[in-house]
Every structure is written in C-alpha cells, then in structure tokens.
Amino acid sequence: MSTDHEQQAAAAERELADMEERSDRVGEHIEEARKDWEAKVADPAVPGAGGDPERAEAGGRHPETAYPAKGSSENVSEPDPADNDRGADDTPPPEDNPAA
C-alpha cells in the first residue's frame, strides 16, 4: 500500500471512530429524552403528557399571552380578540355592516 492510500485509510478510520462516538452521544440524548417523557406521562401534574388533551386545553391561554399587559388597566383599550386557545379572532362581525 502506498503512503497516500495509508493516509486515506487512517483518515477514514478516524472519521469512522468520530461518527461512532457522535452516534453513541445521540443515542444517549434520545434515551434521556425518552426517560424524561415517560416521567412526564406518569406525572398527573403535567397536563397533556398523559394523553388528556381536554385537561391540557383547560390549562387556558398560550404561555406568551398569559401575562397581563404592562401598565394600568386604563392603558389597555380593549381585550385582544385573538386571546383564546386558537389564537384566532372569533369576534362575530357587526350586524349593521352587510359587507362583513
């Protein structure tokens, strides 16, 4: 075997060892995530993890909307119509506007 081929073989072996090490680390991360998920499923205090979507929905608003507006209540002009679990404006259109 020539020196060039020996260098290429050594580089390939190093790359293979590196890939195997990374694969092992990914496997460990997957196993940690699986154990974490199984613990959450077993914990009744974690809504939604146990397959009870109605309880998860009963949890209320999305986390990003769960905080009150900054400032006093006089500064808030009107409630956000999209402040619901779907994040969509479900306010009925005004009845006096036939185009709506």
N, C-alpha and C positions, 0 to 999 in steps of 0.2 A: 504494500500500500504506500502511496506517495505521501509526502508531508502534507500536501494540500488536502488530500482525502482524509488523512488522520485528523487534521484541524476541523474539517467539516463534521466528521463523526463525533469529535469531542464537543463541538458546539451544539450538535443535535442532542447529545446525551444530557448536556447541561440544561438545554431548553426543555427536554422531557422531564427532568427532575424538577425544574421550576414549575412546569404545568401540573405535575402530580401534587406538589406542595400546595399550589393555589386551589386545586380541586379538593384537597383534604380540608382546607380552610373554609371553602364554600359549603362543603358538607357539614362542617361543624356549625356554621351560621344557620343552615337550614334546620339542623337538629335543635338548636337553641330556639329558633322561631317556632318550631313545632311544639316544643315543651311549653313555651310562653302561651301559645294559642290554646293548648289543651288546658292550661291552668285557668285561662280566662273563660273558657267554655264551662269549666267546672265551678266557677265563681258566680253565684247568683247576683252579685252586686254589679256585674258587668253587663249592662243592657245590650241586647243584640248578639252577643257572643254565643249565647246558649240557644240560638235559633228561635227567639221570641221577638219577631220584628215589631209586633204591636207594642211591646214594652219599650223597645228602642225608640219608636215613634213617640210614645208618651213622654219620652225624655224632653221633648219640647223643641226649642229653637236650635238652629245651627250654632255651633260654637262662636263663629265670627259675628253673630248677631245677638249673642247672649249678654252683651254688655250694654249698659244704658248709655244714652248719648251724653257727650260731655256738655257741661253747662247746666243751667237750671231748666226746669220743665217749661218755663216761659219761652225759652230759646228754641224749643222743638216745636215747629209749626204744626205738623200733623203726623200721625203714625205712618210708618213705612208700609205701603200696601203689599210689598213683597216679603214682609216679615212673617213668614209661615214656613212650614216644613218643606214646601215645594220650591220656595224662593221665587214664586211667580205672583204677579199681580192678579188677584182673583176678585177685585172690586167690580161689582156689576156696573155696566155702563149707565149713565144717567138716562132716565126715561124720557126726558123732554128733548133729547137730541136724536132724531130719527136716523142720522148717519152713523151713529155709534153701534 
